[in-house]
Amino acid sequence: MNNQNEIDEKLAAAIEPKLPQDRSIGIGCIGAGFIMADCHLVAYCQHGLNPVAITSATVSNAAKVAERHAIHHVCDSVAEVACAPDVEVLDIAVPPDLQHDVIRSALQTDHNLKGILAQKPLGGNYAEALQIVEMCEQAGVVLAVNQNMRFDQSVMAGRYLIETGTLGEPVLATIDMRAIPHWMPWQQRQGWVTLRIMSIHHLDTFRYWLGNPDRIYASVRPDPRTSQQFEHSDGIALYILEYDSGARASAWDDVWAGPACEGGAADLGINWRIEGTTGMARGTIGWPDYPTRSPSTVDYTTTSDNGEWHQPRWDSVWFPDAFIGPMADLLTALESDSPPQCNGRDNLLTMALVDAAYLSAAEQRAVSPNEIVAVTKS
């Protein structure tokens, strides 16, 4: 076996989800919308996890999802799910402005909870997210956040190539998104479009790849299509991350993507690129094609490859396959008594970066995430 085959085999192993030894731990599900019904529970079923109870704001919806996924207990409330004797972990999939009260309600019960998987964004801003983190810490419950893009096979491959030094020292990382998301009704009452919903994935991915940036400069404008539905500022979002090490990262989050919905031709997709001193990687994220299965991809080359591109391929997709990652990450962390990769404290750094992007766009200046943390502490 040559060195290249060894690298590709290790890369394939690195993108596999790390599953818990005990998959019988009872999972209580809060919410019965698309993310729960078509992503979380589909991925859990694929890997033999054990959702045992479910509730939602409309219990009849929870009953339909329970029947579809063979969940035995349909509950009338969050408290009833949290108190169920066989529930040790909560999986929460509700809008961010409801998440604080849902978690508080669960923690106030006589529960047997060891862990909670909460949605991103963890709160409406850094300060709200901090309240949730502290609430879970005080209750002795491990909090993980569903930053599921980290577990897309292409993103994990990018991390592996950086972490192993295959690309040398990172110089520049970019993400170019041209996609038209299906916005949720609750966004109208929040007044959000892109930074806290889509960009939060990319900002967290840059942190996963390169670490915490020292500052961010962001520019936003409304999305013409969504402006017809509700007022917002952060439709199209462009931003640059600066690292004092010299590395840079940048993303173009374009949710207008041309008048494809208005009769024009579509040119949609998500592409990323990492340039290092001794190698380069490029990838695609297949999510814009959902529900068509378009596996995410990675290609890479190094200075020792004589100009050759290596193009390993796998068949997993972000939606729904990568959604096993955050829950498996939490369950394996509970087994090993260690923090999950996407733990609440770590996710506060992503939340601070998102808030810094909003402040940067509003004040037209580069902003350090530390500013957000400092203001909240004061």
Secondary structure, 3 states (H helix, E strand, C coil): CCHHHHHHHHHHHHCCCCCCCCCCCEEEEECCCHHHHHHHHHHHHHCCCEEEEEECCCHHHHHHHHHHHCCCEECCCHHHHHHCCCCCEEEECCCHHHHHHHHHHHHCCCCCCCEEEECCCCCCCHHHHHHHHHHHHHHCCEEEECCHHHHCHHHHHHHHHHHCCCCCCEEEEEEEEECCCCCCCHHHHHCCCCHHHHHHHHHHHHHHHHCCCCEEEEEEECCHHHHCCCCCCCCEEEEEEECCCCCEEEEEEECCCCCHHHCCCCCCEEEEEEEECCEEEEEEECHHHCCCCCCCEEEEEECCCCCCCECCCCCCCCCCHHHHHHHHHHHHHHHHCCCCCCEHHHHHHHHHHHHHHHHHHHHCCCECHHHHHHHHHC
